[in-house]
Amino acid sequence: MAPGDGDAKRQDEAMARPAPPLDGDRRRWPRDVQRDDEAAPSLAPVLEPLSFSTRELASEDQFAAWQAHMSPLVEVRLPDDRSPDDGFPADHIAWNLIGMLIVQQCAPAHSYVRSAAKLRSSSIDHWHLVLRHSGQSWTEVDGRVAECAPERLEIRSLGHPFRGRTTDSRSLVLYLPRDLFSDAAATLDAQNNSILSGNLANLLVDYVNSIEARLRSLTAEDLPRIVHATRSMIVACLAPPAEHAAAAEQLAGVALIERARRYVHHNLHAANLTPDSMCRALGVSRTRLYQLFEPSGGVLHYIQGRRLMAAHVALSDPTDSRRIVAIGEAVGFSSAANFSRAFSKEFGYSPRECRNAALLPPAAHPVSPARHEKASSFEEWLKALGS
C-alpha cells in the first residue's frame, strides 16, 4: 500500500458510511434564512435544441425546404433516380455548446457541393467532423475521395471546396471554429478530408457518442470542458506517429474519466456508491481512481458535488412536486440534516430557498447564453461560432 493510502481509505470509509435512517415524524430541517439579495445560480440543463424537420410538410415541398435549410453550407441535390415529388423526410437537430455546434441529422440519399463560389460568399470556415451512425458517404477534395462507413469519423474543412454523395443516413456532425486549433493548424490541414482510424479514433468515437447521449442533461459548467476535451482528443488523433504514445495515454485517461463520470451519474441514488465500488466497476486501483479525480477535488468530493447538483436541478424545476427530503434521498442522502447542511455549504443557500426561487416568475431567473440563442437560426449559430 502506498504511503497515505491507509489514511485515505479510512477517511473514505468514514465519509461514505450511510447515516442512520430518518424518522419521518422527527425529521427537522434547519431554519431557512431568506436572502433576497442572492439569486440561485443556473445549474439546470442549459441546452435547448434548434430543431428542423421536413416531415410535417407536403411531400413535394420537403426537398426544397431541406435545400434552403442547408444552403449556408452546401448545395444539395437529389440522386438522378429520385424526384422532389417522392418526398424528402429529414431531421436536423442542432445543439449550441457555445464553442462547438453538434447536429443530429437524419436524411435520405442526396449529393452535396460546397463550391468555390459558395466559399467566396461565406465567412464560415469551420472544421467539421461527421460520425455516421448508419449509411455511407463519398466525399472528394482535390481529386482525393474519402469513403465513410458507419461508426467512423471523417474530418473536413468548410474553408475548402468539396463535393460528395451519401446514402440514406443518420449522422452526428460536430462544427468547431478554426481558431480553436490555431496551434495545430498545420496538423489539421494535412488531414483535411480524411477518415480517422485506429485505437485513438475509436476512443474519440466512444467519447462523441457519450456526449450525444447526455446533450439534454449538460449544465453550463460542462460546456467549456467538453469543448476543450473534444479539441484535445481531435488533435491527439491527428498527431504525427512519433507523438502517438503520449496521445494514446492522454485519450485513454479522458475515456476512463468519462466512464467514471457516467458510472457516478447512473448510481447517484445508490448508498454503496463509494471509491471501492467504483474501482470494481471500472477495473482500476484506488490509486488510479484518486489520480483521475484529483483535479476535481477527490472522488468523494466529486460524488457529493454531483449529488448536490442533481438535487439542485430537481429543486429548481417548478414541475417537480416531490418533497425536499424525497429529493435528497433520491440522490443518495439518507439524512435530511446532512443533505441540508451539505447543500447550504455548496451553494450558500438552503434547499428550501432554492425551491422558493424556482417558484418565482420566469423573468426573475437569469437566462443562459445557450437559451438566448434559442430564437436564432442555424445559419446565425454557424456565423457566431468562434466569434
Order of alpha helices (4+ residues) and beta strands (2+ residues): alpha-beta-alpha-beta-beta-beta-beta-alpha-beta-beta-beta-beta-beta-beta-alpha-beta-alpha-alpha-alpha-alpha-alpha-alpha-alpha-alpha-alpha-alpha-alpha
